[in-house]
Amino acid sequence: MFKTILRCLITLLFRVEVSGLDNYKNAGSRVLIIANHTSFLDPVLLWLFLPDDITFAINTQIVQRWWLRPFLGLSHVFPMDPTHPMSLKNLLHYLQHDTRTVIFPEGRITVTGSLMKIYDGTGMVADRAEAAILPIRIDGAQYTHFSRLRNIVRLRFFPKITLQILPSTHISAPSELKGRNRRQYSGLMLANIMDDMMFATSPYRRTIFASLLHARSIHGGKHTVAADLEQKSLAYDTLITRTIAIGNALKKITETGENVGVFLPNSTKTLYVVLGLQLYGRVPAMLNYSIGSAGMAAACQIAEVRTVLTSRRFIELGKFSEQADDLNKQVNLVYLEDLAGKILPLAKLKALLQSKTAAYWYNHKEYSPDSPAVILFTSGSEGTPKGVVLSHANILANHKQVAARISFNPQDVVLNFLPMFHSFGFTVGTLLPVLNGMTTFFYPTPLHYSVIPEVAYEINATIMFGTNTFLAAYGKKAHPYDFYSMRYVVAGAEKLQDSTRALWADKFGIRILEGYGATETAPVASVNTPMNYKAGTVGRLMPHMNYRLEPVPGIDDAGQLHVSGPNIMLGYLLSDRPGKLVPPESLYGKGWYDTGDIVHVDDEGFISIRGRSKRFAKVSGEMVSLTAVEGYAVKAWPNALHAAISLPDEKKGEMVVLVTTQKQATLGDLAAASKGVAYISLPKKVLVVDSIPLMATGKINYPAVTELAAGKLSLVTATD
């Protein structure tokens, strides 16, 4: 009777919802129930809402607390120390009597809001006992005063709590693994199960605006989420109100489903525009203004863009008048200054009222999570730009995949200098913080190498995303204390050089987390994390992603990577089929994306990039990695920038050319510094240049480098 009364009371106060009870019933009789540990309420919630009289394996330190003892007498308790071998052996014997036992693999209540360290012992017990593992996600209790997140998240008296029971699974370690290796393997498998649980139970099947409203309900309307150089902090209430206001204005000049070009810099105003377009089913097409008017015009043609939103102030400050005039011949340029003039006081009042009542009038079912949310254009490294169409669910799934592996909280400040037309800057630098309670600070360009470290210092930035090129430049220019508050520095888009990694470790005491992805993967496919890190790799694949390695002739221990998952794009928009969506497909079937990258995956799932399939040259029938050639050059001349490309060769099919900024560099010097490397794996020619062409994202512009090298070599040939 006491249990029934208490269950009714808790249900009433916290609006508790339990889902997946069929999974509980189907798990069998020998079950190890694992759950994330959010608060002191967790054992009580499981005791009240799971149907059987289950056993709790509870940390001995918790068992000794006086206020918990009365409740412990109401259920079976198995006191244990997860770090003590005898406790684990006793639990193993106990499980073999076919019991349902609850254990919290983290061993402690989270102090980050995300998963803490997962102890190997729990996985070992499940493996040895041959018990089914039943994952249960507890969500909402972390916002109660019974959690340990005071001053980290906004605590409330009675937040909604959900218990989501997932299908059971098993850990079955290979028979050849023994002792410590078997235990570590079981622990890794258990951690993967927990990561997958956190992702699978996350609400990513919604639109971005619905996610924005959900974030406000969690963190509060006054919580700051964005700022820019105007030094005006932007809170959720203001952001949603202005998004609705500009969305109402854009609704009058565009149509539902229309692709609308966005020719704007990193700023809070651009954020309003993007969210305002998405609010009513318009699709922002983010134009890469670094590629000039011809490139933007091609992008508009591919996506059938008729209207482009821009700003006179941006055009003037960025000196884009000529590009704007050229673009205006093909599309209709709409200036934000003119649009703002049409938003009268009555329209602003309407937007304010709509903001306050958005949870009621916004029709979450009207716009599908699988509808297009944004069009981003590839950098053109493969020729004509391609439009990459990402859905709302693609973007939000990628957020939840990252959140399942890396802890971030509302106190974090993201320094976002990557342009929004790049997937890294759009999905990760902009929307990830805004939709998860962090603050993102917009800086208009990543090229101010001396200024950005100072900005990081001034705003107390805790998270920064960048490319190797930019991070190397900041590291050289920055004061050793500029990044004192930084928790995470994540590198992507290009290979992180050992010299850059060592510079940040030595000068700032910061371990750069290298990741990997593509615009087509929304963009994060894998990343190193504080708990799972291996230098020289790009980390492990995100939860709920699958991969296949296509064999590549001439390469034995690696293959061409194909991936699938909820973050894979809706499809391409191509120049020969403007406006027609081409869904992803590879030799492994529909929904699979061929990355074109040659990778090695080790036993723990860490990915090492060996090169790009199109970044290989075939010299005398042998595959030569252009990425490896660049690596040799970096070791020989670490303070210079290098790019390896291939050009036709009448005798050997192709030849490798190294373009470098190292003064007086010679092939002989490179060969001397690369002892043990086969001659065929070295470039045939070395070209010294003053600068190597870069894209706006900091990546090397290989088509431009190829053109530069071909021009120089043809000039030399003509002279000879």
N, C-alpha and C positions, 0 to 999 in steps of 0.2 A: 504494500500500500504506500509506503514511504517513497519507493522508487517511482510509482505511478504518479503520485502527486508532484514529485520533484520534476519528472519528465514534462508534465503539463505546464508547470511554472516556467521551466527553461524554454520550452517551445513558445510560450506566450511572450516572454520577455525578448528572446533573441530571434524569433521567427525561424526556428531551426527547420531546415529541409534536409531530408536524407534521400539519396538516390542510389540505385544499384544494389538493392537488397537481394535481388536474384543472384547477383555475383557472389554475395556472401553465402547464400544457401548452396550454390553449386561448387564451392571451393573444396568441399570434402570434410573429413573429420580431423586430419592432421594439418593444421593451418597456423602459419606464423603471420599475424596481422601487423603490417608496418604502417606507420602514419607519420606525417610531418608534425613537428612539435612547436605549436604556436603560442601556447599559454598554459597556465596552471589548470585551466578548465578542460584541457584535452582528455585526460583520463575519465573525468566525470561525464563528458559528452559521449564517449565511446561506451561507457558502462550503461548509460541511460538509453542509448538509441540503437545499440546492437542487440539482437533478440535473445542470445543465449547468455548463460552465466559464464563469462569468459575469465581467463586469467590475465593478470597484468604483470609483465616483467618490468619493474620500476627501479630506477637508480637508488642505491642504498641511502644516498644523501637526502633524497626526496622523501623516502619512507620515514626518516627520522624526524620530519617536521611535525610539531605537535598538532597544528591545526588540521593536518591531513589524516591523522590517525583514525578519527571517528569514521571517516569514509572508507578507509582501507579495510575495516572490519566487515563491510557490506559486500565485499567481493574477494575472489582468490587473488593473492598477491605473491609474486615471486621476486623477492629482493635480489638485485644483482648489480655487479660492477662491470660495465661493458669492457673495461680495460683489463679485467682479471681473468686469467685462463680458466680457473676452477669454476667461476660463475657461468662461463659459457658452456663448459662441459656439463654442469648440472642442468642448465637449460636444455641442452641437447638431449639428455636422458629424459627430461620431463616431457619434451615434445613427442618422444617416441611412444608415449602412452596415449597417442591420438587425442590431443587437446587443441583448443583454439586459444592461442596466446597472443597478446598484444605487446609489441615492443616499439619503442621510438629509436630508430637506428642512429639518430643524431646524438642521443645520450644527454641532451640538454635542450632547454627552451631557446628558440632562436633569438638572437640579439641584433640581427640584421634585417629581419623580415623575410629572408630567403632561407633556403636549406643551408644548414651548417655542415660540418664534417660528418661523413657517413663512416661509421666504424666497420672494419672488415669482419669483425667477429660475428655480427648478425648474419651476414651472407654465408659465412662458414657454417653456422648452425643450421641454416636452411638447407644448405647443400648436403651436409652429413645426415641430417634427419630425414632427408627426402620429403620435406614438408612443402605444401603449397604456400606461395607467398601472396597475400591479399593486400594490395595497396589501398589505403584510404586517405583522401585529401581532406584536411580540415582547413576551412577558409572562413575568415571573419573574426575568429577569436583573437587574432593578433591585434585587433583594434580595440579590444577591451582593456580595462585596467588590470586584468589578470595576466597581461603579457609583460614582456621586458623591453618594450619599445617606446617607453616614455621619452619624450623630447626627440623622437625620431619620426613617428607617425602621429596623426591626429587621433587620439584615443576618444572613445565614446562609451556611454554607459551600456547601451543595448544595440550594438550593430547586428546585422543579419549574419547568421552562421549557417554554413552548409557543410554537410558530410557527403562526400562523393566516393562510392565504393566501386573500384575498377575490377575488371576480370582478373582472376587469379593466374599466377604464372609459376614457373619453377626455375631454380638455379641448378644447372647440371654442368659441373666442371669436367673438362676432358680427363679421362682416366689416367693419362700419363702425367698429369700434374700432381705433385705431392707437396706436403709440408707448407712452407711459407708461400710458395708460388700458387698453390691451390687456394690458400686463404686470400691472397691478394686478388686473384682472379674472381673469386666469389664476391669479395668486397666491391670490385669494379662493376660486376654485373648488378649488384644490389643498388649501387649508386646510379647506374643507368636506369634501373626500374623507377627509382625515386625521381630522377630528372624527367623521365617520360610521364610519370604521374602528374608532376607539377605542370607540364605543358598540356597534357591531354585534358586536364580539368580547368584550364584557363579559358576565359570567355573571349576567344578571338573570332568567333563566328558572328560578327556584327559589323556595322559600318564605322568609319573613323569618327564621325560626329557623335554617334551613339557611345563610342568609347570615350570621347571627350566629356560627354555628360556624366558618364560613369565615374571618370576620374574626379570631376568636381564633387560628386556625391561622397567620394572617399576622402579627399584631401581638403575640401572646403572651398567655397567661392572666393575667399580672400587670399588663398594660397598663390604665391608668385610662381609663374611658370616660364616667363620669357622676358628678355630685355635686349636692348641693342645699344648702339653708340649714342642714341638720344638720352640714355641713362634714365628711361622711364620704365619702371617695373610693370609687368603685365600680369594681372591675376586672372583666375579662371572666369570670374563673373564678367570682367571687362572683355576678355578674349571672346567669350561666347556671344556677348552683346554685339560687339563689332563684327564678328563673323556673320551673325544673322543680318545685321544692317547692310553689309556689303553683299551678302548673299541675296537679299531681297532686291537690291539694285541690279545685280548681275542677272537675276532671273528674268528681268524685263527685256534684256538685250541679247539673251542667248536661249537655246532650246535644251530640253532634257536630253541627256546623252551626247550633247555636242562636245567636241574636243576644243578647248579654248587655250590658246597659247599664253604662256606667262614669261615675260621678258623683264624680269625684276631681280634685284640683288638680295642677299641675305639680310632680312630685316623682319620686324614684327608685322609690318604692313603686308609683306609678301605672305606671311603666315595667315593673315585675315583672308587674303585673296584665295589662297589654296583651299582653306577650310570652307570659305563662302561658296566656292564653286562646287565642292563636294556635297555641301549641305542639300542642294536641290538636284543632285544627279548629273551635274556637269563634270567634265574630266579635264583637270589641268594638264596641259602639255608643256613641260618645263624645257624652255629653249636654252641651249648652250650658247651664250653670247660670245664666248671666247673663240668660236670657229668662224665668226664673220657672218655677213648678211647672206652669202650664198648657202652656207651650211644651215642657217636658220630657215631660209626659204625652202630648202630641200626637206627639212624636218616638217615644216608646215604642210608641204605637199603630200608627204607620206601619211601624215595623220589627218589630212583634210581639214586643217585648221583655217577658219575664216576670220576669226577675231583674235587679236593678240592684246593682252593687257600689259601696259608699261607705265612709266612715270617720266614726266618732263625733267624733273630734278635728277633722276637717275641717268637719263640720256645725256644731260648736260655735264654732270660730274664724271660720268664714265667715258665721255667723249664718243658717244655712239650715234651722233646725229646722222652720219652718212649711212650707217647700217639701218637706222630707223627709217630713213627716206627710202632706201632700197626695199626694205621689208613692206613698207606702206603701199608699194606698187602691186603687191600680191595679196595682202590681207588688210583688214580694217584695224588700224591701231586705235585702241581706246586708252586714254590717259587717266590714271587714278585721280589726278587733280580735278578733271572734269566730272568724273563719276562721284567724287566726294561732294562736289557742289550741288549735286542733285539729291543728296540725302538730307532732306530738310528736317527741322526739329520734330515734326510730327512723325516722320519715318524713324527717327532715333528713339522716340518714345515708344513706338510700336516694337522696335527691336528689343528695347529694355524689357517690356512686358513679355515678349516672346521668350526672352532669355530666362526670366523667372519661372515661366511655365513650360519650358521646353520638354521636360520629362513627360508632360501630358500630351502636348500636341504633336511632337515629332513622331512620325510614323516609322517605327523601326523596321516594319515589314515592307514598307513601300520600296525601299532600296535594298537590293540583295547584297549580302556580304561578298558575293562572287561577281558583282558588277565592277567595271573598271574604276579605279580610284585615282590613277595618275599614269601619264605616259612619260617615260624617261628615254632619252636617246643615247645609244651607244656612242662611244668616243670616236668612232670612225676608223679604228685601228684595222678593221677588216674591209675598208673601202667605204661605200655609201652608208651613211648613218641608218640605223634601224631603230624603229620605235619599239620600246619594251613596255607592254601594258601589264601593270600590276593591279590586282584587285584589292579591295579593302581587307579581305581575309588574308591575302598574301602578306600584306604589310603587318597586320596585327599578329599573325602567326609568327612572323620573324621576331617581333618584339617579345612574345611570350617564350619563344625558344631561347632567346638571349637571357631573359629573366630567370629561366629554369637553371641556368648555369652560372650567372654572375649576379651578385647581390648589388642592388642600388636602391636608394631610398629618397624621400622627399627633401632631404638636406643636401643632396648632390647638386652641383652646378656644372653644367656641360659647356665648355668653350667650343662653339661651333663656327669654324671659319671655312669649312668645306662648302662649296656652292650647292644650292638646293637643286640645281639641274643634274647633280651627280647623285646616284643612289645612296652612297655613303652619307652625303650631307642631308639628303631628303628624309630617308627612312630612319637612319640612326641618329644623325646630328640634330634633326628637327623634331620629328614626330615621336620618337622614342621618349625623350624627356617630357614633352608636352602631355602625352597620354599616360604617363606613369608618375606624375607628381614632382618630377625634377624641374630645375630651372635651366633653360638653354639661353646662352648669351650669343647673339648673332654678331659676327664680325664679317665685313663684306669681302675680304680677300685673304687667302692664305700666304700671300707673297710678301707681307710685311714682316720679315724675319726678326727684326729687332723689336718691333712693337708687340707682337703677339705674346711673347713671354712676359712682357710688362703687363699686358691685359690679364693674363692668367693670374699674375700676382695680385692685381688690383681687385679682381672679382672673386678671389679665393676659389678658383676653379678646382674641382675635384676629379673631373673626367674630361679626357680629350681624345679625339679620334683624328688620325692623320695618316699620311703616306710616308714612306721612308725618306723621300726627298725633302719633305717639309720638316719632319722630325729631326733629321740630320742638321738642317739649317738652323732650326730653333736651338738645338743643343749647343751649337757653336756660339751663337749670339747671346744666349741667356746667361743671366747671373746665376750662380749655383743655388740661390734661394728662391728664384722666381717660381719654381714649381713645388714649393714647400707643402701646399695643401693637396697635391694631386694624389688621388687613390688609384686611378686607372689611366693608363695611356695605351690605347689600342691602335695598332698599325694594320693597314690593309691596302688593297689596290695594287701594290707592287711588293716585291720581295724586301724584307727587312734585312739590311746588311749587318754583318757582325760588328762592324765598326760603329754603326749607329746604336746597336744594342749595348755595346761596351761603353760608349760615350754617356748614355743616359744612366747606366748603372753606376759608373764611376763618379760622374759629376753631380747627379741629382739623387742617387740611391733609388732609382725607379726601374723596375723590371717591365719593359714594354711587352704587352700581350699581342702577339702577332696572330692575325686572323686571315681568313680567305673567303672570297665570295665573288659574286658578279651581279650586275644589274638584274639579270634573269632570276637570281635567287633572293632578291628583295632586301638587302644584298648578302646577308651573313650566311655562309654555308658551314663554316667551322671557325673556332677561335680557341686559343689557349686561355685558361682561366687561372685564378690564384690557386685553386685546388687541383687542377689538372693542367700541368704546364710541362712542356718539353721544348727546350731551345732548339732552333733550327727547323721546327715544324710549324704548321699553321693550326695546330690544335685538332680537336675531334669534331666530327659532324654534329650538327644541331639535333636535338631530340626529334624523333619521328621523321628523320630523313633516311632514305635508303641510297645505296650506291652500288655501282657495278664498274669493274675495271675491264675495259676493252683491250685485248692484247695488241701490242704495237710491235711490228717486225723490227728486230735489232735491239729491242729493250727487254731484258729478262725479268727484272725485279720491280717493274712498275707497269702501269697501263693508263689508257685514256679514261678519264673520270666521267661517268654519267651519274646524275643524281635525280631523285624524285622526292616530293614532299609537299606539305601544305604551303610552303613559301615559294614554290616554283611559279613563275609568271603565267598569266593567262595566254600570252602569245606575243608574236611579233607583228609589227606593221612594216611592210617592205616596200621598196621603191617601185617594184614592178606590179604591186597590187595595193595601191594606196587605199587606206581606210578599211582594208579587209584583214581581219584577225587571223593569224596563222598559229594555231596552238602548238605547243612544244611537242616534239616527238623525236625519238632516237631509235637506234636499232633494238633497244630494249622495250619499246612500246610507246604508246601515247602517254603524255604527262611527264616523260623523262627528258631531261635537258643534258645535252652533250656539252660539257664545259670546254672541251678542246685542250684540257690541261693533262699533262702526263704526271701521274702522282704515284707515290708508294704509300701504302697503309700498313702500319706495323700491328703487332698483336694486341696492343692496347687501343687501337683505333686512331692513333695520331697520324696525320697526313703530312707527307713531305712532298713539296712541289719539285719535280725534276725538270720541268719545262713545259712549254706550250707546244701542241702538235704543230702549229704553224710557226713556232719559234725553234724549229729544228731545221737544219740544212742537211741535204743528202750529198755528201762529198765522196765521190768514187764508190757509191753504193752504201756508205756507212752513215748512220745517223749521228750528227754532231749537234749538241745542245747549245743554242745561242745564249741561253741563260747561264750555262756553265762557263762559257767563254767570258761573259761579263763578270762572273765570280772570280775567275783567274785574274782579270784586270783589277778588280777591287783589292785583291790580296797584294798585287804588285804595286798599285798606286791608290791607296785608300782615301786620299784627299781629293781625288778627281772624280768626274762623272763619266760613265762609260755606257755605250750602246753597241750591241753586236747585231748585225743584220746579214742577210744572205743576198747575193747577186748571182746572176747567171754566169756560168763558166763553160767555155767551149770544150775544155778538156775533161773536167771532172764533174760536170753537171751543174754544181753550185760551188760558190766560194764564200767563205766567211770573212766579213770585214768588220774590224773593231774601230768604232769612232770614239775618240776620247778627248777630254780637255787637258790631259796630262801633257805638259810641254816636253818636247823632244822625246816623246815615247817612241820606242822602236820594237819591232817583233823580237829582236834578239834579247832585249831587256825582259820582255814578257816571258819568253821561253826560259830564261835564266831563273826567273822568279817562280816558275811553274814546273819545278823539277819532278820528274816522274809522270808528267802528262804526255800522252802520245802526241806526236807532231800533227796528226790529222785532226786532233781536237783543238788545235790552236788556230787563230785566224790566219788567213793568207796575207792580208794587208792590214796595216794600222794607219788610220787617218787622224791627224791632230787638228782639232777645231777650237775656236774660241768659246763656243757655247753649243750645247745640244738642245734641239727643240723639245719643249715640254708642253703638255696640255695644261688646262686650267686646274686640273686636279693634282698636278705635280708628277703625273706619270709621263714616261718618255713617249714622245710622239713618233712612233716607229715609221709610219709612212713618210713623214717629213725627213727623218734621219736617212731612210733609204734613198729618197730623192736627192738629199744633200750629198750622200756618198757616191751615188751614181753620177751626179754632175761633176764632182771633183775628180773621180776616176776617168771619166770620159775626157775631161779637160787635160788631164795628165797624158792620156793616150794620144789625144790630138796634138799635144805639144811634142811628144816623142816622134 
